Amino acid sequence: MTYLFPNYSRKPIEFIKGEKNHLFDKNGKKYLDFTSGIGVMNLGYDHPLINQALQKQAAEIWHTPNLYENSLQEEAAKLLAGEQDYLAYFCNSGAEANEAAIKLARKATGRSKIITFEQSFHGRTFGAMSATGQAAIHRGFYPLLPEFVYVPFNSMEMLKRELDQHTAAVMLELIQGEGGVIPAEEEWIKELAEICEKNGSLLIVDEVQTGIGRTGTFYASEAYGIEPDIITLAKGLGNGFPVGAMLGKGKYADVFQAGSHGSTFGGNKLGMAVAGKVVELVRNPEFLAEADKKGTAAIESLKNKLADNSVVVDVRGKGLMIGIQLTDSQLVGEALEQLEQKGIMVLKAGTTVLRLLPPLTITETELSEGIEIICQVLEELAYV
Ligand SMILES: Cc1ncc(COP(=O)(O)O)c(C=O)c1O
């Protein structure tokens, strides 16, 4: 008997404790975590400074409405902007951040068409779902919001054909996460940014999964050498506390005047106390360099070890966002099952990809341990 909607296919495991980069289920079994709760727990499960920030704020005040000043929002926004000219709007999730981005782009340009990409994922609210380029996610919900157009990723032809005077924005993930850990090609992104600018269309980069150090730089867009008009964030921003953000260039300040957008809980004091501390800790060049180094080494090691494996098609990714593409979807299910039995949690992406998103705090020893087990499982599957 359940009192819940069956909208998630849940495994019969309940985690009741997390310690650094490990999870414990209710039977006491310990798991090495290569999921970060789907790219959320970038600083691990019990970071003392995050816990302290939350507890200190909880003892003072949890919530004040957005009718009053909020210095914690100011501090978090300043940390997120860094040296760049961004203003922040805070919300509670990735989908909400993308809704804000869609509204800002449409109002700023007075245009309504938004171009997104096949296999993209931008969330489950109606706008974010309509932006998502996956028929499986749309099924049962037609008609979607009008004016969203999906074109092939890493390809210019259709994009150029669709980019016109009605296009408010082009919206994309620099590494498609849910779609299968598919990195955008650098040259393509540079040209895409240029043609958007020429056309007066905003470039929205959805960094809900790639942001907050996941790909080895604080924002994935830094590594691509672009400055998007809009960046959306969530997941790692609250390290488990529900926080999302939309960052938009300062020149769009007048577009979001009082009354144009808002959220009761967005920028809530508890969330801001946590997000501020997360950004302070992750946006540290040494921490980021270390995460990048661990990710690069992990990808290299997986590529070497899996080079001759007949069920592995590709190993790809950036930083600690890694995909291992297998020859068929059934193998992914079998691999996940066996990894779980051996005490390591891994995710699926697309239909044929094993996705590794370990906490950025993972140690080199833990990474090697996990990689060993993954390679062993994949080797066994290749011999079946
Ligand atoms: C790139 C991207 N955008 C948006 C979302 C939606 O975020 P949320 O589930 O917090 O609404 C996700 C979630 O997986 C994501 O990966």
The ligand as an SDF file (V2000), in Angstrom:
LIG
                    3D

 16 16  0  0  0  0  0  0  0  0999 V2000
   20.1020   20.4000  -17.0730 C   0  0  0  0  0  0  0  0  0  0  0  0
   18.9140   20.3380  -16.1710 C   0  0  0  0  0  0  0  0  0  0  0  0
   18.0320   21.3460  -16.1820 N   0  0  0  0  0  0  0  0  0  0  0  0
   16.9540   21.3390  -15.3800 C   0  0  0  0  0  0  0  0  0  0  0  0
   16.7130   20.2900  -14.5380 C   0  0  0  0  0  0  0  0  0  0  0  0
   15.4830   20.3010  -13.6770 C   0  0  0  0  0  0  0  0  0  0  0  0
   15.8420   20.5720  -12.3560 O   0  0  0  0  0  0  0  0  0  0  0  0
   14.8010   20.3090  -11.1750 P   0  0  0  0  0  0  0  0  0  0  0  0
   14.5650   18.8570  -11.1100 O   0  0  0  0  0  0  0  0  0  0  0  0
   15.4920   20.8720   -9.9570 O   0  0  0  0  0  0  0  0  0  0  0  0
   13.5730   21.0730  -11.5060 O   0  0  0  0  0  0  0  0  0  0  0  0
   17.6070   19.2130  -14.4910 C   0  0  0  0  0  0  0  0  0  0  0  0
   17.3450   18.0610  -13.6190 C   0  0  0  0  0  0  0  0  0  0  0  0
   17.8580   16.9860  -13.7920 O   0  0  0  0  0  0  0  0  0  0  0  0
   18.7410   19.2490  -15.3290 C   0  0  0  0  0  0  0  0  0  0  0  0
   19.6120   18.2280  -15.3580 O   0  0  0  0  0  0  0  0  0  0  0  0
  1  2  1  0
  2  3  1  0
  2 15  2  0
  3  4  2  0
  4  5  1  0
  5  6  1  0
  5 12  2  0
  6  7  1  0
  7  8  1  0
  8  9  2  0
  8 10  1  0
  8 11  1  0
 12 13  1  0
 12 15  1  0
 13 14  2  0
 15 16  1  0
M  END
$$$$
